[in-house]
């Protein structure tokens, strides 16, 4: 097959490319240039492109650079900024996968005559007995990334390859060492690629939006403190609320953006059993109402048992009350054996009325 | 040569390429390689030395300088050997402002080696028309603007645009600059002009002219700046003062000799090459336009150098076109590439006001002294089939 492999300059995608070459595919590597602004996280930097290109040279495959910075700004960065204005906690890496890697890039690959797109994600694509594709968790439980690619549907799964999904991270590094790849010991990227490590989210957003000062109030409406930037407050947060020390632990239980208020309460007041999810996509068929699923709400969070109460809009009821999921976070449903993705969406700001 | 590089060349069968990226770099001329060889080998002395061995190298530079002056239509003492077009542009613009202060002016469609200097110096840019040519009226109004009048100390206008190939009206530019900013240094980046225009007709119009050797068959890392004697320009590189204090650094003897040989060969063959390459370029564009709808020739032929065919293709993206051409062994280009190798949206096309529907599919095919009619036939076939594939699959994918 003719495969276009996205090479970030990291070890996973380097080994992914090597695996494909080893399997006898006609492999072309591509590095995406996504962010034109300044960043010191290393992502999209010339040195990462250098690493990807040097690995491609070692593997004796062609290497390209595609500039998708316009789309990245439109679909990832601008919505990230707007989400903070709207009091929502976005996940830009997931939006990048949705709009850039598995939309823009796979479209480009199809147009150019490639048979598949591959990435270094730790996830697996398997076949169910009826022949449909399953997005299965990566073999390495600690590194599993099925959560961040949950939006893949049957058409995309049929066109995608995850060549390192069946390996542990240690095995990936071992292979990189064995091949003498220069990325073998490169640390994993941890941060949002377009936000500099020195300035952080606060400086990035501060350069783009006007922060609003907000009162911090209790659920009874009593004034308790204040924050300088309402846009930086997230549900579940405990620190930086200008609260006096001592007393029971207080959490942000609601961000009231229209009235510029942060509502705090104790842990009980943060607990919810119901969760509404918008922009839902399913890997194959939607589950049925009343079906038991496991729900994961962060990249490395636990998958918790819940029941599908309603499909349109999707409403989930957790078996045991959980801390409220911040609106904007991705909510991914797995099958009851916790092995493959059913689908997912984005936690809604509006909470379900009936569960 | 490195065995690995040789392997790579074998794998890619370099002799079977169709090379249509001469504006990026053109193959070195045989005369240049031959001229350079002794200085890469046994004539290694530093020409600034005071022994007989040094004098051999010095003589080679002196003769090269005479040859260059002849081709540029200037005095040998006005020739400064540099590391390339970028150095020449930077040295002139920064040098003029550092010495005298004031404002730097250029067109918005200049090469970044000029544009970024002017931007860093908080200078002014002048609009271009729909063909990428500087709006001389706008330049005149700017120079007459009472707020900056008398403060403009350098004006830089390229002789030929490197992306679309349009030719600047330098005679009119010079007239306007001399009348309205008589003390300003008038500079032209003539990097893309050398192969196609007699520089003897351009050099009398300006105070400084820069060219780059690898665009006319010389080696990379070599350039020539023609700089009028007595101009107040602070050198960018100081040290040993080798180039009469206008530029320091040990002479690149082989590079200088090869540059002069390449320029001489270019100058001697220019008249016949202009006729030959114009014919090839027109054949390429005509056949592509006759086979496909919704492809535009970006600027009119009358005002364009022979070596550049610039097309804008609706319904295609440059990166995709280039990939398919590359697969078909055709080397072409789009806009300028950044350090990562990614294609940047063209500031030239956006300054010209080209509809994004077209500018997203921009393609530059540039011809040169090694281009043959067989190259043009192969490129035409490959390009037509690439565009058809992209337009067809795009509909299917959507």
Contacts between the chains, C-beta under 8 A, distances in Angstrom:
chain1	res1	chain2	res2	distance
A	31	B	340	7.3
A	33	B	338	7.6
A	33	B	340	5.3
A	33	B	342	3.7
A	44	B	340	7.9
A	46	B	339	4.8
A	46	B	340	5.2
A	49	B	340	4.2
A	49	B	341	6.6
A	49	B	342	8.0
A	53	B	341	7.6
A	60	B	11	7.7
A	64	B	319	7.8
A	64	B	323	6.7
A	64	B	341	7.8
A	65	B	340	5.5
A	65	B	341	4.1
A	65	B	342	4.3
A	65	B	343	7.9
A	66	B	319	5.5
A	66	B	342	6.9
A	67	B	319	6.9
A	67	B	342	3.8
A	67	B	343	5.2
A	67	B	344	6.8
A	69	B	342	7.8
A	70	B	345	7.6
A	107	B	397	5.5
A	108	B	317	7.8
A	108	B	319	7.6
A	108	B	320	6.4
A	110	B	393	6.5
A	110	B	397	4.9
A	111	B	320	5.9
A	111	B	389	7.9
A	111	B	390	5.8
A	111	B	393	4.6
A	111	B	394	5.8
A	111	B	397	6.0
A	112	B	320	6.0
A	112	B	323	5.5
A	112	B	324	6.7
A	113	B	389	7.3
A	113	B	393	7.6
